[in-house]
Amino acid sequence: MSDQQPDKWWQPAVAFFARLSAWIAAPVIIGVFLGRWLDQRFNTAPALFLTSVGAMFILSMVGLLRETVKEFKKIDKDKKK
C-alpha cells in the first residue's frame, strides 16, 4: 500500500449500499407524489395513491432483487479467480 494510493476496500460495499438505498427510496417516493397528483387530478382518493405506491413498491423489490443477484454473481466470479 503506497502513501498516494490508500487502501479503499470499503468502497464497493458503500457503492452497493447506495444502490440498494436508491432502489428502496426513489421508486416509493415517486409513487407517493405520483399517486397524490393522480388522486387530485381524477378525484379518486385514495385509490390511485395506494395503487401507485403499491406498484412502485413492487418495482423497488424487483430492483433490489436484480441488484443483489448481480452482486452475488460478481462475488462468485471473483471467488473463482
N, C-alpha and C positions, 0 to 999 in steps of 0.2 A: 504494500500500500504506500503510495507516494504522498508527499505533502500537498501536491497540487490536485490530486485526484482522491478525495476521501471515499471511504467505503460507503456505498449507498445501497446496502442490502435491503433496506426498508422501503425503497421507492416503489417496487412492484406491488407490495401489499397496500400501500397508500393509494396507488392508482386504482387497484381493484376495488378498494373500499369506496373510493369516489364514484366509480362507475356504478356500483351497486346502489349507493345512496341516490344517485341521479335517477336510476330506474325506479326507486321507491317513491321519491318525492315528485319528480316532474310530471309524470302522467296523471297522478291523483290531483295535483294542484290544477293542472289544465282541465281535468274533468270537473272540478268544483266550479271554476269560473265559467266553463262552457255550459254546464248544467244550469247554473244560476241565470245566465244570459238567455238560454233557451226557454226556461220557465217564465221569465219575464216577458219574452217576446211572444210566446204562444199561450200564456196564462194557464200553465199546466202544473203548477207547483204541487207536490214535489216530484212528480213522475219523471220528467226528463232529467232533473237533477240527480235523482237516485240511479237512473239508467246510465247516465254518462259517467258518474263516479264508479259504478259497478263495472262498466266496460273498460274504463281506464285502469281500474284495479286489476282486472284480468290481463290487460296489456302489460301492466307493471310486472305481474307474476311471470308472464311469458318472457319478458326481457330479462328478468332476474335469472330464470332458468337457463336461458341461452348463454348469458354471460358466465354463469357458474360452470356449465358444461364446457364452454370454450376454455375457461381457466384450468379445469381438471385435465382436459386434453393437452394443454400446454405443459402442465406439470408432469403428466405421464410421459410426454415426449422428452422432456428434459431429464427425467429419471433414466430413460433408456439410453441416453447418450453416454 
